[in-house]
Amino acid sequence: MVRIGAFLVGLFFAGWLFISFLVGAYSYVTDPPAKTVEHEFHRDPKHVSFSFDGPFGKYDQQQLQRGFQVFKEVCSACHSLKFVAFRDLEALGYNEAEVKAIAKQWAIKTPDVDPATGEASSRDPVPADHFPKPFANNVAAAAANNNAIPPDLSLMTKARHHGPAYVYSLLTGFQAQPAELLKEFPDAKTPEGLHYNPYFANLNLAMAPPLTAEGQVTYGDGTKPTVDQMAQDVSAFLAWTAEPKLENRHAAGLGTVIFLLIATALAYLSYQNIWADKKKAA
């Protein structure tokens, strides 16, 4: 009796779910959701290739150094790298003396406390320090950026789908609003103080185009600093800040796959050897 009751209860809920599905499907077909400007005009990231793509990819140290230079001269005035320390730059090919010089010459000082008076002060960063934030707090950051708080970039390429390609697309995607957008969605005009970018989630962001002209940064290795090149380089650098151990992970993964292949082959050969006599007898 209990089983029959449980079956009937289950049948009731299954039937109710099925009816709900049919009602929902009918409503969707007869009254589909209205199209939104974001759905119509948002674009997926551009296709761009990096040296660290794929299971065998490795970082290009020259590109990472160029990307760090772009971050330093263009991005660091607004964005922070709170999870990265100056000494981590040694992984990019800088030696100890160069890292000390970079930290000491950093435009933003590290907050500190005067041990004699207990009052807040600041000092030159040292290699052990993380990159100091460009603003004292979120209120100051919003006040300086049209009420928008610039996000920390340490993990940006891990926080966004298609990571480095997203950053590259965003940096090179600023443009005027298409005429067809305003024709189809006249109320979607980019508000004053914002900038249209089809690669951003809601199409409009407070950040002005940071890379605007060729030669905005002068590369020491002779690479031509076009907007496209600078965008690629800083995207690669931010990929490294988010995943500095990527090469080790690739190497560990490759070693694991090789080990599993060898172990599988040995296991199969052992199986054949152990059961060989039994198979012959059968």
C-alpha positions as CSV (number, residue, x, y, z in Angstrom):
1,M,0.0,0.0,0.0
2,V,2.8,2.4,0.9
3,R,4.5,1.7,-2.4
4,I,1.3,2.4,-4.3
5,G,0.9,5.7,-2.4
6,A,4.6,6.7,-3.1
7,F,4.1,5.8,-6.8
8,L,1.0,8.0,-7.0
9,V,2.7,10.9,-5.3
10,G,5.7,10.6,-7.6
11,L,3.4,10.4,-10.6
12,F,1.5,13.5,-9.4
13,F,4.7,15.6,-9.1
14,A,6.1,14.3,-12.5
15,G,2.8,15.1,-14.2
16,W,2.7,18.6,-12.6
17,L,6.3,19.3,-13.8
18,F,5.4,18.1,-17.3
19,I,2.3,20.4,-17.4
20,S,4.4,23.3,-16.1
21,F,7.0,22.6,-18.9
22,L,4.3,22.6,-21.6
23,V,2.8,25.9,-20.2
24,G,6.2,27.5,-20.1
25,A,7.0,26.3,-23.6
26,Y,3.7,27.6,-25.0
27,S,4.2,31.0,-23.3
28,Y,7.7,31.2,-24.7
29,V,6.5,30.5,-28.3
30,T,3.4,32.7,-28.2
31,D,5.0,35.6,-26.2
32,P,8.9,35.4,-26.6
33,P,11.0,37.6,-24.4
34,A,11.8,41.0,-25.8
35,K,15.1,41.5,-27.4
36,T,17.6,43.6,-25.4
37,V,20.3,45.9,-26.7
38,E,22.9,43.9,-24.8
39,H,21.7,40.6,-26.5
40,E,21.7,42.2,-29.9
41,F,24.9,44.2,-29.9
42,H,27.2,42.5,-27.4
43,R,30.2,40.8,-29.1
44,D,32.2,37.8,-28.1
45,P,36.0,38.4,-27.7
46,K,38.1,38.7,-30.8
47,H,40.3,35.8,-31.8
48,V,43.9,36.5,-30.7
49,S,46.8,34.0,-30.2
50,F,49.2,34.0,-27.3
51,S,52.4,32.0,-26.8
52,F,50.9,30.4,-23.7
53,D,47.8,29.0,-25.4
54,G,47.3,25.3,-25.4
55,P,48.6,22.5,-23.2
56,F,52.2,23.1,-24.3
57,G,52.1,26.9,-24.2
58,K,54.8,29.0,-22.5
59,Y,55.0,32.6,-21.5
60,D,57.1,34.9,-23.7
61,Q,59.2,36.9,-21.2
62,Q,59.8,39.7,-23.6
63,Q,56.1,40.1,-24.1
64,L,55.5,40.0,-20.4
65,Q,58.1,42.7,-19.8
66,R,56.4,44.8,-22.4
67,G,53.1,44.2,-20.9
68,F,54.4,45.2,-17.5
69,Q,55.6,48.4,-19.0
70,V,52.2,49.1,-20.4
71,F,50.6,48.4,-17.0
72,K,53.1,50.6,-15.3
73,E,52.8,53.6,-17.6
74,V,49.1,53.4,-18.5
75,C,47.1,51.2,-16.2
76,S,48.7,51.6,-12.8
77,A,47.3,55.1,-12.3
78,C,43.8,53.6,-11.7
79,H,44.1,49.9,-11.3
80,S,45.8,47.8,-8.6
81,L,47.6,44.5,-8.5
82,K,47.0,43.6,-4.9
83,F,48.0,39.9,-5.2
84,V,51.3,40.6,-6.9
85,A,54.5,41.6,-5.1
86,F,57.4,43.4,-6.7
87,R,59.7,40.5,-6.2
88,D,57.4,38.3,-8.3
89,L,58.8,40.3,-11.3
90,E,61.9,38.2,-11.2
91,A,59.9,35.5,-13.0
92,L,59.7,38.0,-15.9
93,G,63.4,38.0,-16.3
94,Y,64.3,41.0,-14.1
95,N,67.2,40.6,-11.7
96,E,67.3,41.5,-8.0
97,A,68.8,44.9,-8.6
98,E,66.2,45.8,-11.3
99,V,63.4,44.7,-9.1
100,K,64.7,46.9,-6.2
101,A,64.9,49.8,-8.7
102,I,61.4,49.3,-10.0
103,A,60.0,49.2,-6.5
104,K,61.9,52.3,-5.3
105,Q,60.9,54.3,-8.4
106,W,57.2,53.3,-8.3
107,A,55.1,56.4,-8.5
108,I,52.6,55.3,-5.8
109,K,54.1,54.9,-2.3
110,T,53.4,52.2,0.2
111,P,51.2,53.2,3.2
112,D,53.1,53.0,6.5
113,V,52.9,54.2,10.1
114,D,55.5,56.5,11.6
115,P,56.9,54.4,14.5
116,A,57.8,57.6,16.5
117,T,54.4,59.3,16.3
118,G,52.0,56.6,15.3
119,E,50.7,58.8,12.5
120,A,50.0,57.5,9.0
121,S,52.8,58.0,6.5
122,S,54.2,56.5,3.3
123,R,57.5,55.1,2.1
124,D,59.1,53.8,-1.0
125,P,58.1,50.2,-1.8
126,V,60.5,47.4,-1.4
127,P,60.6,44.1,-3.3
128,A,58.7,42.3,-0.6
129,D,55.7,44.7,-0.9
130,H,52.7,44.1,-3.0
131,F,51.9,46.7,-5.6
132,P,50.3,49.6,-3.7
133,K,46.8,50.7,-4.5
134,P,46.5,53.9,-6.5
135,F,43.6,55.2,-4.2
136,A,43.4,55.2,-0.5
137,N,39.9,53.6,-0.5
138,N,36.9,53.0,-2.7
139,V,35.4,56.4,-2.0
140,A,38.5,58.1,-3.3
141,A,38.6,55.7,-6.3
142,A,34.9,56.4,-7.2
143,A,35.4,60.2,-6.8
144,A,38.3,60.2,-9.3
145,N,36.6,57.9,-11.8
146,N,33.0,59.2,-12.5
147,N,31.6,57.2,-9.5
148,A,33.1,53.9,-10.9
149,I,35.6,51.9,-8.9
150,P,38.5,50.6,-11.1
151,P,38.7,46.8,-10.4
152,D,41.9,45.1,-9.3
153,L,43.5,43.4,-12.2
154,S,45.5,40.7,-10.5
155,L,43.0,38.0,-11.3
156,M,41.0,39.7,-14.1
157,T,41.9,37.1,-16.8
158,K,40.6,34.4,-14.5
159,A,37.5,36.2,-13.6
160,R,36.4,36.8,-17.2
161,H,35.5,34.2,-19.8
162,H,38.2,34.0,-22.5
163,G,40.4,35.9,-20.1
164,P,43.3,37.5,-22.1
165,A,41.2,37.6,-25.3
166,Y,38.5,39.5,-23.4
167,V,41.0,42.1,-22.0
168,Y,42.5,42.5,-25.5
169,S,39.1,42.9,-27.1
170,L,38.0,45.4,-24.5
171,L,41.1,47.6,-24.9
172,T,40.8,47.6,-28.7
173,G,37.0,47.7,-28.8
174,F,36.1,51.3,-28.0
175,Q,34.0,52.9,-30.8
176,A,31.1,55.1,-31.6
177,Q,27.7,53.7,-31.1
178,P,26.4,52.0,-34.3
179,A,23.6,53.9,-36.0
180,E,21.6,50.7,-36.2
181,L,21.7,50.4,-32.4
182,L,20.2,53.8,-31.9
183,K,17.7,53.2,-34.6
184,E,16.5,49.9,-33.0
185,F,16.9,51.0,-29.4
186,P,16.7,54.8,-29.3
187,D,16.6,54.8,-25.5
188,A,20.0,53.0,-25.3
189,K,22.2,56.0,-26.1
190,T,25.4,55.9,-24.2
191,P,25.0,58.1,-21.1
192,E,27.2,61.1,-20.6
193,G,30.5,60.2,-19.1
194,L,30.4,56.6,-20.3
195,H,32.0,55.0,-23.3
196,Y,30.6,52.5,-25.8
197,N,32.3,49.1,-26.1
198,P,30.5,46.1,-27.5
199,Y,32.8,43.7,-25.7
200,F,31.7,45.0,-22.3
201,A,28.7,43.2,-20.7
202,N,26.3,46.2,-20.7
203,L,28.0,47.9,-23.7
204,N,28.9,51.1,-21.7
205,L,31.7,51.5,-19.2
206,A,33.2,54.4,-17.3
207,M,36.8,53.8,-18.3
208,A,37.9,55.9,-21.2
209,P,40.0,54.3,-23.9
210,P,43.4,53.8,-22.2
211,L,45.4,53.0,-25.4
212,T,44.7,55.7,-27.9
213,A,47.8,56.2,-30.1
214,E,50.8,54.4,-31.5
215,G,53.9,55.1,-29.5
216,Q,52.1,55.8,-26.2
217,V,54.7,53.5,-24.6
218,T,58.3,53.2,-25.8
219,Y,59.5,49.6,-25.8
220,G,63.1,49.0,-25.0
221,D,63.4,45.9,-27.2
222,G,62.5,47.8,-30.4
223,T,59.0,46.3,-30.8
224,K,56.7,48.8,-32.6
225,P,54.2,50.0,-30.0
226,T,51.0,50.0,-31.9
227,V,47.7,50.0,-30.0
228,D,47.1,46.4,-31.0
229,Q,50.6,45.4,-29.8
230,M,50.3,47.2,-26.5
231,A,46.9,45.6,-25.9
232,Q,48.2,42.1,-26.6
233,D,51.2,42.7,-24.4
234,V,49.3,44.0,-21.3
235,S,46.8,41.2,-21.8
236,A,49.6,38.6,-21.7
237,F,51.0,40.3,-18.6
238,L,47.6,40.1,-16.8
239,A,47.4,36.4,-17.8
240,W,50.7,35.9,-15.9
241,T,49.5,37.9,-12.8
242,A,46.5,35.6,-12.7
243,E,48.3,32.4,-13.3
244,P,52.1,32.7,-12.7
245,K,52.5,29.0,-12.4
246,L,50.9,28.1,-15.7
247,E,54.0,26.7,-17.2
248,N,54.5,24.4,-14.2
249,R,50.9,23.3,-14.5
250,H,51.4,22.5,-18.1
251,A,54.6,20.5,-17.4
252,A,52.9,18.6,-14.5
253,G,49.9,17.8,-16.7
254,L,52.2,16.5,-19.5
255,G,54.1,14.4,-17.1
256,T,50.9,13.0,-15.6
257,V,49.6,12.0,-19.0
258,I,52.9,10.3,-19.9
259,F,52.9,8.4,-16.6
260,L,49.3,7.3,-17.1
261,L,50.0,6.0,-20.6
262,I,53.1,4.0,-19.4
263,A,51.1,2.7,-16.4
264,T,48.3,1.7,-18.6
265,A,50.6,-0.2,-21.0
266,L,52.4,-1.9,-18.1
267,A,49.1,-2.9,-16.5
268,Y,47.9,-4.4,-19.8
269,L,51.1,-6.3,-20.3
270,S,50.9,-7.6,-16.7
271,Y,47.3,-8.7,-17.3
272,Q,48.3,-10.6,-20.4
273,N,51.2,-12.3,-18.6
274,I,49.2,-13.3,-15.5
275,W,46.3,-14.7,-17.4
276,A,48.2,-16.2,-20.3
277,D,48.2,-19.8,-18.9
278,K,44.6,-19.6,-17.9
279,K,43.6,-18.6,-21.4
280,K,45.6,-21.4,-23.0
281,A,44.1,-23.9,-20.6
282,A,40.6,-22.7,-21.5
